[in-house]
Amino acid sequence: MSVQHNYNNFCKPKLNKLLSALKLDKNYIKAEGNYLYTDDGKKVVDFVGGFGVSILGHNHPELIKEMTTTLQSNVAINSQCSVRSESANLAMVLNEYIDNGHNYKVNFSNSGAESVEAAIKHAYKVHFDKVRREYERITRILNDFYYKVEREGIEIELPGEENDLIDFRNDLDEYNLNQFESFQKSPVIAGLKGSYHGKTCSPLKVTFNKSYREGFEGLSSIQAAFVDHDKPQRLKEIVNELACEFYYPVLVGSKVEIHTLKITRVMAFIMEVLQGEGGIKPVPEKTLEQLAAIHGELKIPFILDEIQTGCGRLGSIYSYQDTALKSIAPEYITLSKALGGGLVKIGATLIRDDIYDQDFGILHTSTFAEDDLSSKVAIKALELLKANDSELLKRVNVQGEKLLNGFKELQQRYPEIIKNVRGKGLMIGVELTPLLTRSPFFRATGKQGVLSMLVASYLLEYHNIRLLAPLTTMLKGNPGKNRMSILRVQPPATITDEEIEALLSSFVEVLDIIQSNNEYL
Ligand code: F0G
């Protein structure tokens, strides 16, 4: 039986069929540096980089050495509920690269989605405690008012139609309880349109792409509110609009007035500085400036999702520090992907010390989190990125520029086929146009968004180059709506000039085929 057959029968039948239709159903059996090797003897240059994971290349020899020597020393991997020395070391290293004067507590997990989950859960707890405290305070004010009036027999004038003190108190009490429950049952996370934060229940809620969220709405009661990239001020309106309003009585002379205390139901705002899965979309610097100002003004916790952009992909350990957001001290930062050097599965949620909930380290744990092996490999991965005066991080920007400029030149030569080239560091997106003036075949693929996968298929088949588009390309889109055709170019920092040249010249070949409507090739 072929491996494809087994994958189809026992793992992912639909994905297998789609990959097979595009000749992308390869079985990679070895990986080294910038290359992946198939079971039929192909050596493929990897420009996907595990969607951001392998910034150091595959199986970096120093990381393999760190992992094997750690294993050979019979490291204690399963020592849950003890003092985890290597996690502490890794947490210290992660703190060293933060330049905002705050310390962060680090909660380790096993994947990106899990580290987002932890941030959301922590933010919920902090906000819930605040809303509950306020609800209890308002309830006390209401009760004190009632008992005072009762005990002292004060003559009062109730507002509106109310004339019975007990009814008045009960109505307000019930209303406030409803408001409290509205937060409890339906807390809000605000995010940016186009965002992607993972596929477990809570991160899925704040992932913008409807094809991923549809049908899973009932899995988590979190409500998401998305903001356009060019309208960050909308965040302020959302925070203001989606709020609990608690009513309490105030006696002015003999008149009872109803006053309002408003607390937003928005527990946090989550974002990537450069959206990956959403189509390699950098958030404009001006928007980041405005968001930084809103952060200061509203004091709403920010979750900076650096799962893809962090740990080297954009040339720094924390990419937000190279943007206008550097003026803020984010409450949460999430990391994963490249943190494990491509060898170990690890996620980290950094929580600013001054908002850290002391119970969280007990409330939120996972069997496999915080193991010494992953932590040691992650420490080594960070060390490699920073070695020789951050040589590799600098290389990310140098090689990234070459790729970006190369594709921009192609865009000028083929404006009818390449719609846009964008990105930063080694996270570059090449967006193809819907090809409305092409042959029926190219028109259909362009409209459905599969054109990018078709290009990927050609590059792999004829040039041993691996590129991919966001996975949603494989899902059914909204009928009638053009789907974005984007290729994600995310090679390791070790990618060479020759490999970049090879990618660009092979790309020209595909562009020529499309240009001449030569669909039979
Ligand atoms: N956040 C961001 C910004 C991501 O890019 C991803 C994953 C996640 C969270 C979830 O991490 O997969 O380890 O649970 N992005 C991949 C991608 C899937 O294609 O960009 P995970």
Boltz pocket constraint, residues with backbone or C-beta under 6 A from the ligand:
constraints:
  - pocket:
      binder: B
      contacts: [[A, 51], [A, 111], [A, 112], [A, 113], [A, 114], [A, 116], [A, 196], [A, 197], [A, 198], [A, 199], [A, 272], [A, 276], [A, 277], [A, 305], [A, 306], [A, 307], [A, 308], [A, 309], [A, 336], [A, 337]]
      max_distance: 6.0
